[in-house]
Amino acid sequence: MSDSPRESRESRESGQSGQSGQSGQSGQSPDSRESREAPESPASAEKSLDSLILHATDNAVAWITLNRPEAMNALTWNQRERVIALLAQASADPDVRAVVITATGRGFCAGADLRGGPPAGERVPGDVARTIRLGAQRLIAAVLDCEKPVIAAVNGTAAGIGAHLAFACDLVLAAESARFIEVFVRRGLVPDGGGAYLLPRLVGPQRAKELMFFGDALTAADAERIGLVNRVVPRDELEKTAREWSQRLATGPTRALALTKQLLNASLDTDRAAAFAAEAAAQEINMTTADATEGVASFLERRTPEYRGR
């Protein structure tokens, strides 16, 4: 199955809403306000979410699968909230020790899709900022703040907030046919969903400006070359590789991985003294865990450790 349609087609499909709360997306009124959006009736919404955002836990790995292939997995308000809730659930569940986010069809995620909410009235100053803060930014923060390592298994085109969803993950696997598009400039919009925060930290400000100023589609191979993707694999090996990587994480020292993720995510926002203090505090906390005790004991006894995530 090809995930690399011509760029003109990508423009149309990712344009369903490559952005998460700004004007001109998904055929919705430019004055839309997410605060006025409401999900469907509880029964139909629950059924819809169950089918559109698939969730399963297998061998201590939570799989979150975007399942709206006819829309290139563009995320609606309901679906975004479901993903945020599932990430919070994974953080709190000691039996979940890693997370994989992936999708069905030719697209990973074409961005945000706010269709389905009621008609909006006149826009009030502050509405757009609130929409972004409570919408796209919460989604990205949920990935960054998840206490379990999160892998993105990018099966196809990731555009706008869909690209940022992948970049926020701790590890990124991509099918050879995957593409990443900073689509905002094509619509005359400013990037949102943490893009201007994430990209410079991953590839540096010059590369980030090139991607965001031009909005060109970036192939999986090029994304790997510049450091946005950890590994590119054939499409039919993507799930297998994601399972292998997530299983390694799920058998690791879960709390140590959580603290390591926290230190790394904060490292570029702090000075050396604060970073060293955070490192020492994290080590202090980690040494109280059963996994740290097991790790030291297994080393002294010259055996393979058996971590339990506690």
Secondary structure, DSSP 8 states (H G I E B T S, - for coil): ------HHHHHHHHTTBSSSSSSS-TT--TT--GGG-----HHHHHHHHHHHEEEEEETTEEEEEE--GGGTT-B-HHHHHHHHHHHHHHHH-TT--EEEEEESTTEEE-BB--TTS-------TTHHHHHHHHTHHHHHHHHHH-SS-EEEEE-SEEETHHHHHHHHSSEEEEETT-EEE-GGGGGT----TTHHHHHHHHH-HHHHHHHHHH---EEHHHHHHHTS-SEEE-GGGHHHHHHHHHHHHHTS-HHHHHHHHHHHHHGGGS-HHHHHHHHHHHHHHHTTSHHHHHHHHHHHTTS-------
